[in-house]
Amino acid sequence: MRIRSSNLKIEQKATIFAALGDPTRLMLVSKLTDKKAHSISALTDGTELSRQAITKHLTVLENVGLVSKIKYGRESLYELDPKPLKSLQDHLDIIASHWENALSSLKDFVEKES
């Protein structure tokens, strides 16, 4: 079985997974899944974090390609770019498929030995 190539290299995927490993950044991504552009103020609402802290987390997400910044007058709005997430999902699907195959082979082996 040939593994299909994805748009992102493995190093890029690892960087995105690392960025998503932070609870605050994962929360921000969750807030941005509504396909709307959000201000830093809106993203700060409901948290105990400062605007500066949120901005730092958004910069990390922007650097890995998950978030894009739109200038709207003096304000910056942030949107989620779902393409890297789709690439990660494809990668996880491949891993899940390999695990399913390995478990199926193990099951067949155990049943033959019984």
N, CA, C and O atoms as a printed pandas DataFrame, in Angstrom:
     atom_number atom_name residue_name chain_id  residue_number  x_coord  y_coord  z_coord
0              1         N          MET        A               1    0.834   -1.177    0.000
1              2        CA          MET        A               1    0.000    0.000    0.000
2              3         C          MET        A               1    0.881    1.244    0.000
3              4         O          MET        A               1    1.718    1.419    0.886
4              5         N          ARG        A               2    0.696    2.081   -0.968
5              6        CA          ARG        A               2    1.486    3.302   -1.071
6              7         C          ARG        A               2    0.784    4.421   -0.300
7              8         O          ARG        A               2   -0.413    4.653   -0.466
8              9         N          ILE        A               3    1.558    5.109    0.546
9             10        CA          ILE        A               3    1.006    6.213    1.314
10            11         C          ILE        A               3    0.967    7.443    0.426
11            12         O          ILE        A               3    1.972    7.843   -0.162
12            13         N          ARG        A               4   -0.218    8.032    0.342
13            14        CA          ARG        A               4   -0.346    9.215   -0.506
14            15         C          ARG        A               4    0.323   10.398    0.165
15            16         O          ARG        A               4    0.293   10.558    1.386
16            17         N          SER        A               5    0.926   11.218   -0.676
17            18        CA          SER        A               5    1.608   12.386   -0.168
18            19         C          SER        A               5    0.602   13.479    0.127
19            20         O          SER        A               5   -0.374   13.651   -0.604
20            21         N          SER        A               6    0.836   14.206    1.183
21            22        CA          SER        A               6   -0.045   15.295    1.567
22            23         C          SER        A               6    0.617   16.624    1.222
23            24         O          SER        A               6    1.793   16.664    0.858
24            25         N          ASN        A               7   -0.129   17.695    1.337
25            26        CA          ASN        A               7    0.395   19.008    0.998
26            27         C          ASN        A               7    1.496   19.463    1.946
27            28         O          ASN        A               7    2.362   20.241    1.546
28            29         N          LEU        A               8    1.486   19.009    3.160
29            30        CA          LEU        A               8    2.461   19.443    4.149
30            31         C          LEU        A               8    3.508   18.374    4.395
31            32         O          LEU        A               8    3.196   17.184    4.421
32            33         N          LYS        A               9    4.748   18.799    4.577
33            34        CA          LYS        A               9    5.811   17.873    4.942
34            35         C          LYS        A               9    5.658   17.486    6.408
35            36         O          LYS        A               9    5.001   18.181    7.183
36            37         N          ILE        A              10    6.268   16.381    6.768
37            38        CA          ILE        A              10    6.134   15.855    8.126
38            39         C          ILE        A              10    6.624   16.864    9.164
39            40         O          ILE        A              10    6.046   16.963   10.247
40            41         N          GLU        A              11    7.685   17.614    8.848
41            42        CA          GLU        A              11    8.200   18.611    9.784
42            43         C          GLU        A              11    7.174   19.717   10.015
43            44         O          GLU        A              11    7.011   20.192   11.139
44            45         N          GLN        A              12    6.488   20.122    8.956
45            46        CA          GLN        A              12    5.454   21.145    9.079
46            47         C          GLN        A              12    4.294   20.620    9.934
47            48         O          GLN        A              12    3.755   21.342   10.774
48            49         N          LYS        A              13    3.927   19.379    9.715
49            50        CA          LYS        A              13    2.842   18.786   10.505
50            51         C          LYS        A              13    3.222   18.735   11.971
51            52         O          LYS        A              13    2.401   19.035   12.837
52            53         N          ALA        A              14    4.452   18.360   12.256
53            54        CA          ALA        A              14    4.907   18.288   13.647
54            55         C          ALA        A              14    4.849   19.661   14.305
55            56         O          ALA        A              14    4.489   19.773   15.476
56            57         N          THR        A              15    5.196   20.692   13.569
57            58        CA          THR        A              15    5.149   22.055   14.101
58            59         C          THR        A              15    3.715   22.470   14.403
59            60         O          THR        A              15    3.455   23.127   15.411
60            61         N          ILE        A              16    2.792   22.092   13.539
61            62        CA          ILE        A              16    1.380   22.420   13.754
62            63         C          ILE        A              16    0.841   21.651   14.968
63            64         O          ILE        A              16    0.147   22.219   15.811
64            65         N          PHE        A              17    1.167   20.360   15.047
65            66        CA          PHE        A              17    0.742   19.578   16.209
66            67         C          PHE        A              17    1.286   20.204   17.500
67            68         O          PHE        A              17    0.579   20.275   18.505
68            69         N          ALA        A              18    2.539   20.655   17.465
69            70        CA          ALA        A              18    3.137   21.282   18.647
70            71         C          ALA        A              18    2.383   22.556   19.022
71            72         O          ALA        A              18    2.130   22.807   20.200
72            73         N          ALA        A              19    2.027   23.353   18.028
73            74        CA          ALA        A              19    1.275   24.581   18.297
74            75         C          ALA        A              19   -0.083   24.260   18.906
75            76         O          ALA        A              19   -0.548   24.964   19.802
76            77         N          LEU        A              20   -0.710   23.210   18.426
77            78        CA          LEU        A              20   -2.026   22.821   18.937
78            79         C          LEU        A              20   -1.935   22.142   20.302
79            80         O          LEU        A              20   -2.951   21.954   20.972
80            81         N          GLY        A              21   -0.729   21.776   20.711
81            82        CA          GLY        A              21   -0.540   21.122   22.005
82            83         C          GLY        A              21   -0.718   22.056   23.191
83            84         O          GLY        A              21   -0.802   21.600   24.331
84            85         N          ASP        A              22   -0.776   23.346   22.938
85            86        CA          ASP        A              22   -0.987   24.312   24.006
86            87         C          ASP        A              22   -2.483   24.518   24.206
87            88         O          ASP        A              22   -3.192   24.791   23.237
88            89         N          PRO        A              23   -2.989   24.395   25.439
89            90        CA          PRO        A              23   -4.437   24.522   25.671
90            91         C          PRO        A              23   -5.028   25.861   25.216
91            92         O          PRO        A              23   -6.145   25.904   24.700
92            93         N          THR        A              24   -4.286   26.939   25.407
93            94        CA          THR        A              24   -4.802   28.251   25.000
94            95         C          THR        A              24   -4.927   28.335   23.488
95            96         O          THR        A              24   -5.923   28.845   22.975
96            97         N          ARG        A              25   -3.935   27.844   22.775
97            98        CA          ARG        A              25   -3.996   27.895   21.303
98            99         C          ARG        A              25   -5.089   26.975   20.779
99           100         O          ARG        A              25   -5.762   27.301   19.801
100          101         N          LEU        A              26   -5.269   25.834   21.421
101          102        CA          LEU        A              26   -6.340   24.932   21.012
102          103         C          LEU        A              26   -7.705   25.588   21.241
103          104         O          LEU        A              26   -8.620   25.431   20.433
104          105         N          MET        A              27   -7.832   26.319   22.343
105          106        CA          MET        A              27   -9.063   27.055   22.620
106          107         C          MET        A              27   -9.302   28.129   21.556
107          108         O          MET        A              27  -10.430   28.311   21.098
108          109         N          LEU        A              28   -8.250   28.831   21.167
109          110        CA          LEU        A              28   -8.385   29.869   20.142
110          111         C          LEU        A              28   -8.815   29.269   18.802
111          112         O          LEU        A              28   -9.674   29.821   18.115
112          113         N          VAL        A              29   -8.221   28.149   18.443
113          114        CA          VAL        A              29   -8.620   27.475   17.202
114          115         C          VAL        A              29  -10.090   27.080   17.279
115          116         O          VAL        A              29  -10.829   27.233   16.306
116          117         N          SER        A              30  -10.511   26.579   18.423
117          118        CA          SER        A              30  -11.921   26.207   18.591
118          119         C          SER        A              30  -12.835   27.412   18.411
119          120         O          SER        A              30  -13.879   27.309   17.767
120          121         N          LYS        A              31  -12.452   28.547   18.972
121          122        CA          LYS        A              31  -13.254   29.763   18.821
122          123         C          LYS        A              31  -13.313   30.221   17.366
123          124         O          LYS        A              31  -14.310   30.800   16.934
124          125         N          LEU        A              32  -12.255   29.964   16.618
125          126        CA          LEU        A              32  -12.180   30.434   15.230
126          127         C          LEU        A              32  -12.842   29.485   14.230
127          128         O          LEU        A              32  -12.883   29.786   13.037
128          129         N          THR        A              33  -13.352   28.364   14.686
129          130        CA          THR        A              33  -13.955   27.406   13.754
130          131         C          THR        A              33  -15.309   27.843   13.216
131          132         O          THR        A              33  -15.890   27.151   12.380
132          133         N          ASP        A              34  -15.818   28.968   13.674
133          134        CA          ASP        A              34  -17.119   29.444   13.193
134          135         C          ASP        A              34  -17.030   30.163   11.843
135          136         O          ASP        A              34  -18.024   30.705   11.361
136          137         N          LYS        A              35  -15.848   30.167   11.239
137          138        CA          LYS        A              35  -15.610   30.753    9.910
138          139         C          LYS        A              35  -15.812   32.265    9.871
139          140         O          LYS        A              35  -16.081   32.830    8.811
140          141         N          LYS        A              36  -15.682   32.916   11.020
141          142        CA          LYS        A              36  -15.781   34.371   11.101
142          143         C          LYS        A              36  -14.432   34.943   11.518
143          144         O          LYS        A              36  -13.619   34.259   12.141
144          145         N          ALA        A              37  -14.206   36.199   11.167
145          146        CA          ALA        A              37  -13.012   36.905   11.617
146          147         C          ALA        A              37  -13.297   37.489   12.996
147          148         O          ALA        A              37  -14.349   38.084   13.226
148          149         N          HIS        A              38  -12.346   37.312   13.910
149          150        CA          HIS        A              38  -12.523   37.764   15.290
150          151         C          HIS        A              38  -11.435   38.754   15.679
151          152         O          HIS        A              38  -10.279   38.621   15.278
152          153         N          SER        A              39  -11.826   39.745   16.462
153          154        CA          SER        A              39  -10.853   40.681   17.012
154          155         C          SER        A              39  -10.178   40.035   18.222
155          156         O          SER        A              39  -10.656   39.040   18.767
156          157         N          ILE        A              40   -9.071   40.622   18.620
157          158        CA          ILE        A              40   -8.382   40.130   19.809
158          159         C          ILE        A              40   -9.293   40.286   21.030
159          160         O          ILE        A              40   -9.308   39.428   21.912
160          161         N          SER        A              41  -10.048   41.384   21.076
161          162        CA          SER        A              41  -10.982   41.594   22.198
162          163         C          SER        A              41  -11.998   40.467   22.275
163          164         O          SER        A              41  -12.278   39.941   23.352
164          165         N          ALA        A              42  -12.549   40.100   21.126
165          166        CA          ALA        A              42  -13.550   39.027   21.110
166          167         C          ALA        A              42  -12.926   37.701   21.529
167          168         O          ALA        A              42  -13.562   36.905   22.220
168          169         N          LEU        A              43  -11.690   37.460   21.117
169          170        CA          LEU        A              43  -11.027   36.209   21.467
170          171         C          LEU        A              43  -10.593   36.188   22.933
171          172         O          LEU        A              43  -10.425   35.116   23.516
172          173         N          THR        A              44  -10.413   37.363   23.527
173          174        CA          THR        A              44  -10.025   37.453   24.928
174          175         C          THR        A              44  -11.225   37.258   25.853
175          176         O          THR        A              44  -11.070   36.816   26.992
176          177         N          ASP        A              45  -12.434   37.593   25.358
177          178        CA          ASP        A              45  -13.642   37.449   26.177
178          179         C          ASP        A              45  -13.778   36.023   26.703
179          180         O          ASP        A              45  -13.578   35.053   25.971
180          181         N          GLY        A              46  -14.113   35.920   27.954
181          182        CA          GLY        A              46  -14.322   34.613   28.576
182          183         C          GLY        A              46  -13.040   33.957   29.052
183          184         O          GLY        A              46  -13.063   32.822   29.529
184          185         N          THR        A              47  -11.927   34.653   28.928
185          186        CA          THR        A              47  -10.659   34.105   29.424
186          187         C          THR        A              47  -10.099   35.051   30.479
187          188         O          THR        A              47  -10.572   36.177   30.634
188          189         N          GLU        A              48   -9.111   34.592   31.182
189          190        CA          GLU        A              48   -8.408   35.441   32.139
190          191         C          GLU        A              48   -7.093   35.930   31.555
191          192         O          GLU        A              48   -6.235   36.430   32.281
192          193         N          LEU        A              49   -6.934   35.788   30.250
193          194        CA          LEU        A              49   -5.690   36.160   29.585
194          195         C          LEU        A              49   -5.739   37.607   29.106
195          196         O          LEU        A              49   -6.804   38.143   28.798
196          197         N          SER        A              50   -4.584   38.213   29.054
197          198        CA          SER        A              50   -4.497   39.579   28.550
198          199         C          SER        A              50   -4.534   39.575   27.024
199          200         O          SER        A              50   -4.308   38.551   26.380
200          201         N          ARG        A              51   -4.821   40.733   26.471
201          202        CA          ARG        A              51   -4.799   40.872   25.009
202          203         C          ARG        A              51   -3.408   40.546   24.470
203          204         O          ARG        A              51   -3.273   39.945   23.404
204          205         N          GLN        A              52   -2.376   40.946   25.214
205          206        CA          GLN        A              52   -1.005   40.675   24.794
206          207         C          GLN        A              52   -0.731   39.165   24.752
207          208         O          GLN        A              52   -0.088   38.678   23.822
208          209         N          ALA        A              53   -1.214   38.432   25.747
209          210        CA          ALA        A              53   -1.019   36.975   25.773
210          211         C          ALA        A              53   -1.749   36.322   24.601
211          212         O          ALA        A              53   -1.198   35.446   23.934
212          213         N          ILE        A              54   -2.977   36.746   24.353
213          214        CA          ILE        A              54   -3.740   36.195   23.221
214          215         C          ILE        A              54   -3.021   36.491   21.915
215          216         O          ILE        A              54   -2.937   35.633   21.036
216          217         N          THR        A              55   -2.499   37.714   21.791
217          218        CA          THR        A              55   -1.770   38.099   20.576
218          219         C          THR        A              55   -0.559   37.200   20.361
219          220         O          THR        A              55   -0.288   36.792   19.232
220          221         N          LYS        A              56    0.166   36.888   21.418
221          222        CA          LYS        A              56    1.339   36.006   21.295
222          223         C          LYS        A              56    0.919   34.617   20.815
223          224         O          LYS        A              56    1.584   34.028   19.963
224          225         N          HIS        A              57   -0.168   34.098   21.354
225          226        CA          HIS        A              57   -0.648   32.781   20.923
226          227         C          HIS        A              57   -1.131   32.820   19.469
227          228         O          HIS        A              57   -0.894   31.882   18.708
228          229         N          LEU        A              58   -1.796   33.888   19.093
229          230        CA          LEU        A              58   -2.255   34.026   17.707
230          231         C          LEU        A              58   -1.073   34.113   16.739
231          232         O          LEU        A              58   -1.147   33.613   15.617
232          233         N          THR        A              59    0.008   34.746   17.175
233          234        CA          THR        A              59    1.211   34.832   16.341
234          235         C          THR        A              59    1.793   33.443   16.100
235          236         O          THR        A              59    2.221   33.134   14.988
236          237         N          VAL        A              60    1.811   32.607   17.132
237          238        CA          VAL        A              60    2.287   31.229   16.969
238          239         C          VAL        A              60    1.414   30.506   15.948
239          240         O          VAL        A              60    1.929   29.838   15.051
240          241         N          LEU        A              61    0.097   30.636   16.080
241          242        CA          LEU        A              61   -0.829   29.977   15.148
242          243         C          LEU        A              61   -0.687   30.535   13.733
243          244         O          LEU        A              61   -0.815   29.803   12.752
244          245         N          GLU        A              62   -0.426   31.819   13.641
245          246        CA          GLU        A              62   -0.213   32.436   12.333
246          247         C          GLU        A              62    1.079   31.921   11.702
247          248         O          GLU        A              62    1.125   31.669   10.498
248          249         N          ASN        A              63    2.120   31.764   12.506
249          250        CA          ASN        A              63    3.414   31.291   12.001
250          251         C          ASN        A              63    3.357   29.869   11.450
251          252         O          ASN        A              63    4.137   29.522   10.563
252          253         N          VAL        A              64    2.448   29.044   11.961
253          254        CA          VAL        A              64    2.328   27.672   11.451
254          255         C          VAL        A              64    1.249   27.563   10.372
255          256         O          VAL        A              64    0.997   26.476    9.853
256          257         N          GLY        A              65    0.618   28.680   10.037
257          258        CA          GLY        A              65   -0.334   28.695    8.930
258          259         C          GLY        A              65   -1.773   28.372    9.297
259          260         O          GLY        A              65   -2.606   28.188    8.411
260          261         N          LEU        A              66   -2.079   28.301   10.580
261          262        CA          LEU        A              66   -3.448   27.981   10.986
262          263         C          LEU        A              66   -4.361   29.201   11.061
263          264         O          LEU        A              66   -5.584   29.083   10.984
264          265         N          VAL        A              67   -3.758   30.355   11.211
265          266        CA          VAL        A              67   -4.518   31.589   11.388
266          267         C          VAL        A              67   -3.962   32.648   10.443
267          268         O          VAL        A              67   -2.755   32.735   10.216
268          269         N          SER        A              68   -4.869   33.446    9.902
269          270        CA          SER        A              68   -4.429   34.588    9.113
270          271         C          SER        A              68   -4.976   35.856    9.737
271          272         O          SER        A              68   -6.061   35.874   10.318
272          273         N          LYS        A              69   -4.191   36.921    9.599
273          274        CA          LYS        A              69   -4.557   38.209   10.183
274          275         C          LYS        A              69   -5.015   39.134    9.065
275          276         O          LYS        A              69   -4.394   39.224    8.006
276          277         N          ILE        A              70   -6.122   39.817    9.333
277          278        CA          ILE        A              70   -6.678   40.771    8.383
278          279         C          ILE        A              70   -6.695   42.129    9.071
279          280         O          ILE        A              70   -7.231   42.278   10.169
280          281         N          LYS        A              71   -6.105   43.108    8.415
281          282        CA          LYS        A              71   -6.147   44.461    8.971
282          283         C          LYS        A              71   -7.472   45.095    8.583
283          284         O          LYS        A              71   -7.836   45.121    7.408
284          285         N          TYR        A              72   -8.186   45.601    9.569
285          286        CA          TYR        A              72   -9.468   46.265    9.357
286          287         C          TYR        A              72   -9.376   47.609   10.076
287          288         O          TYR        A              72   -9.697   47.718   11.260
288          289         N          GLY        A              73   -8.935   48.622    9.347
289          290        CA          GLY        A              73   -8.660   49.904    9.983
290          291         C          GLY        A              73   -7.475   49.752   10.912
291          292         O          GLY        A              73   -6.417   49.274   10.502
292          293         N          ARG        A              74   -7.642   50.151   12.148
293          294        CA          ARG        A              74   -6.571   50.006   13.137
294          295         C          ARG        A              74   -6.619   48.673   13.844
295          296         O          ARG        A              74   -5.717   48.335   14.610
296          297         N          GLU        A              75   -7.661   47.920   13.591
297          298        CA          GLU        A              75   -7.858   46.651   14.285
298          299         C          GLU        A              75   -7.375   45.478   13.438
299          300         O          GLU        A              75   -7.440   45.511   12.209
300          301         N          SER        A              76   -6.898   44.461   14.107
301          302        CA          SER        A              76   -6.525   43.208   13.441
302          303         C          SER        A              76   -7.599   42.171   13.735
303          304         O          SER        A              76   -8.007   41.986   14.882
304          305         N          LEU        A              77   -8.044   41.505   12.691
305          306        CA          LEU        A              77   -9.010   40.415   12.838
306          307         C          LEU        A              77   -8.312   39.125   12.457
307          308         O          LEU        A              77   -7.434   39.108   11.594
308          309         N          TYR        A              78   -8.711   38.050   13.108
309          310        CA          TYR        A              78   -8.069   36.756   12.883
310          311         C          TYR        A              78   -9.081   35.741   12.396
311          312         O          TYR        A              78  -10.206   35.661   12.890
312          313         N          GLU        A              79   -8.644   34.959   11.399
313          314        CA          GLU        A              79   -9.468   33.899   10.826
314          315         C          GLU        A              79   -8.688   32.599   10.825
315          316         O          GLU        A              79   -7.460   32.593   10.739
316          317         N          LEU        A              80   -9.412   31.509   10.921
317          318        CA          LEU        A              80   -8.807   30.182   10.848
318          319         C          LEU        A              80   -8.646   29.771    9.390
319          320         O          LEU        A              80   -9.554   29.953    8.578
320          321         N          ASP        A              81   -7.485   29.217    9.067
321          322        CA          ASP        A              81   -7.272   28.611    7.749
322          323         C          ASP        A              81   -7.368   27.106    7.956
323          324         O          ASP        A              81   -6.468   26.516    8.554
324          325         N          PRO        A              82   -8.432   26.470    7.479
325          326        CA          PRO        A              82   -8.637   25.046    7.772
326          327         C          PRO        A              82   -7.761   24.095    6.949
327          328         O          PRO        A              82   -7.710   22.903    7.254
328          329         N          LYS        A              83   -7.075   24.585    5.921
329          330        CA          LYS        A              83   -6.282   23.685    5.066
330          331         C          LYS        A              83   -5.231   22.883    5.832
331          332         O          LYS        A              83   -5.128   21.675    5.619
332          333         N          PRO        A              84   -4.444   23.509    6.718
333          334        CA          PRO        A              84   -3.488   22.691    7.480
334          335         C          PRO        A              84   -4.168   21.649    8.363
335          336         O          PRO        A              84   -3.632   20.557    8.556
336          337         N          LEU        A              85   -5.338   21.976    8.898
337          338        CA          LEU        A              85   -6.057   20.996    9.719
338          339         C          LEU        A              85   -6.503   19.809    8.878
339          340         O          LEU        A              85   -6.479   18.671    9.348
340          341         N          LYS        A              86   -6.907   20.061    7.648
341          342        CA          LYS        A              86   -7.309   18.986    6.739
342          343         C          LYS        A              86   -6.113   18.070    6.462
343          344         O          LYS        A              86   -6.252   16.847    6.431
344          345         N          SER        A              87   -4.957   18.666    6.265
345          346        CA          SER        A              87   -3.751   17.871    6.030
346          347         C          SER        A              87   -3.417   17.018    7.258
347          348         O          SER        A              87   -3.013   15.863    7.124
348          349         N          LEU        A              88   -3.589   17.592    8.457
349          350        CA          LEU        A              88   -3.359   16.827    9.683
350          351         C          LEU        A              88   -4.359   15.686    9.802
351          352         O          LEU        A              88   -3.999   14.576   10.195
352          353         N          GLN        A              89   -5.609   15.959    9.464
353          354        CA          GLN        A              89   -6.647   14.920    9.511
354          355         C          GLN        A              89   -6.300   13.781    8.558
355          356         O          GLN        A              89   -6.445   12.611    8.912
356          357         N          ASP        A              90   -5.843   14.116    7.351
357          358        CA          ASP        A              90   -5.434   13.089    6.391
358          359         C          ASP        A              90   -4.306   12.229    6.965
359          360         O          ASP        A              90   -4.298   11.007    6.818
360          361         N          HIS        A              91   -3.356   12.898    7.623
361          362        CA          HIS        A              91   -2.223   12.185    8.219
362          363         C          HIS        A              91   -2.697   11.257    9.340
363          364         O          HIS        A              91   -2.252   10.113    9.434
364          365         N          LEU        A              92   -3.598   11.754   10.183
365          366        CA          LEU        A              92   -4.132   10.924   11.271
366          367         C          LEU        A              92   -4.953    9.761   10.724
367          368         O          LEU        A              92   -4.948    8.676   11.304
368          369         N          ASP        A              93   -5.658    9.975    9.616
369          370        CA          ASP        A              93   -6.413    8.893    8.989
370          371         C          ASP        A              93   -5.477    7.781    8.513
371          372         O          ASP        A              93   -5.796    6.599    8.637
372          373         N          ILE        A              94   -4.327    8.165    7.971
373          374        CA          ILE        A              94   -3.341    7.174    7.515
374          375         C          ILE        A              94   -2.820    6.380    8.710
375          376         O          ILE        A              94   -2.713    5.155    8.645
376          377         N          ILE        A              95   -2.499    7.072    9.790
377          378        CA          ILE        A              95   -2.009    6.400   10.988
378          379         C          ILE        A              95   -3.077    5.454   11.542
379          380         O          ILE        A              95   -2.775    4.322   11.920
380          381         N          ALA        A              96   -4.320    5.923   11.587
381          382        CA          ALA        A              96   -5.412    5.083   12.087
382          383         C          ALA        A              96   -5.579    3.838   11.233
383          384         O          ALA        A              96   -5.829    2.750   11.753
384          385         N          SER        A              97   -5.441    3.997    9.927
385          386        CA          SER        A              97   -5.564    2.860    9.014
386          387         C          SER        A              97   -4.465    1.834    9.275
387          388         O          SER        A              97   -4.717    0.629    9.275
388          389         N          HIS        A              98   -3.252    2.319    9.496
389          390        CA          HIS        A              98   -2.142    1.399    9.801
390          391         C          HIS        A              98   -2.391    0.655   11.101
391          392         O          HIS        A              98   -2.116   -0.542   11.188
392          393         N          TRP        A              99   -2.911    1.346   12.120
393          394        CA          TRP        A              99   -3.213    0.697   13.388
394          395         C          TRP        A              99   -4.303   -0.346   13.220
395          396         O          TRP        A              99   -4.216   -1.438   13.782
396          397         N          GLU        A             100   -5.341   -0.008   12.440
397          398        CA          GLU        A             100   -6.416   -0.973   12.208
398          399         C          GLU        A             100   -5.879   -2.221   11.518
399          400         O          GLU        A             100   -6.252   -3.340   11.868
400          401         N          ASN        A             101   -4.998   -2.024   10.533
401          402        CA          ASN        A             101   -4.399   -3.174    9.838
402          403         C          ASN        A             101   -3.542   -4.003   10.779
403          404         O          ASN        A             101   -3.586   -5.232   10.750
404          405         N          ALA        A             102   -2.753   -3.319   11.622
405          406        CA          ALA        A             102   -1.889   -4.041   12.567
406          407         C          ALA        A             102   -2.724   -4.821   13.577
407          408         O          ALA        A             102   -2.407   -5.970   13.885
408          409         N          LEU        A             103   -3.770   -4.220   14.085
409          410        CA          LEU        A             103   -4.633   -4.914   15.049
410          411         C          LEU        A             103   -5.373   -6.083   14.408
411          412         O          LEU        A             103   -5.566   -7.124   15.036
412          413         N          SER        A             104   -5.784   -5.906   13.161
413          414        CA          SER        A             104   -6.452   -6.986   12.447
414          415         C          SER        A             104   -5.493   -8.160   12.246
415          416         O          SER        A             104   -5.875   -9.319   12.408
416          417         N          SER        A             105   -4.250   -7.848   11.892
417          418        CA          SER        A             105   -3.241   -8.904   11.718
418          419         C          SER        A             105   -2.970   -9.621   13.034
419          420         O          SER        A             105   -2.839  -10.844   13.064
420          421         N          LEU        A             106   -2.888   -8.863   14.112
421          422        CA          LEU        A             106   -2.661   -9.462   15.427
422          423         C          LEU        A             106   -3.833  -10.368   15.809
423          424         O          LEU        A             106   -3.633  -11.470   16.319
424          425         N          LYS        A             107   -5.045   -9.900   15.562
425          426        CA          LYS        A             107   -6.239  -10.697   15.859
426          427         C          LYS        A             107   -6.204  -12.009   15.071
427          428         O          LYS        A             107   -6.450  -13.078   15.631
428          429         N          ASP        A             108   -5.897  -11.928   13.767
429          430        CA          ASP        A             108   -5.809  -13.133   12.932
430          431         C          ASP        A             108   -4.750  -14.084   13.472
431          432         O          ASP        A             108   -4.978  -15.292   13.524
432          433         N          PHE        A             109   -3.604  -13.563   13.873
433          434        CA          PHE        A             109   -2.520  -14.382   14.404
434          435         C          PHE        A             109   -2.960  -15.085   15.692
435          436         O          PHE        A             109   -2.733  -16.284   15.858
436          437         N          VAL        A             110   -3.586  -14.336   16.596
437          438        CA          VAL        A             110   -4.018  -14.908   17.875
438          439         C          VAL        A             110   -5.080  -15.979   17.656
439          440         O          VAL        A             110   -5.056  -17.024   18.307
440          441         N          GLU        A             111   -5.999  -15.722   16.751
441          442        CA          GLU        A             111   -7.061  -16.697   16.483
442          443         C          GLU        A             111   -6.508  -17.970   15.833
443          444         O          GLU        A             111   -7.033  -19.055   16.082
444          445         N          LYS        A             112   -5.466  -17.864   15.010
445          446        CA          LYS        A             112   -4.848  -19.039   14.398
446          447         C          LYS        A             112   -4.134  -19.884   15.444
447          448         O          LYS        A             112   -4.123  -21.112   15.358
448          449         N          GLU        A             113   -3.534  -19.216   16.441
449          450        CA          GLU        A             113   -2.794  -19.919   17.482
450          451         C          GLU        A             113   -3.711  -20.611   18.478
451          452         O          GLU        A             113   -3.274  -21.505   19.203
452          453         N          SER        A             114   -4.985  -20.207   18.524
453          454        CA          SER        A             114   -5.925  -20.770   19.515
454          455         C          SER        A             114   -6.416  -22.116   19.098
455          456         O          SER        A             114   -7.209  -22.732   19.810
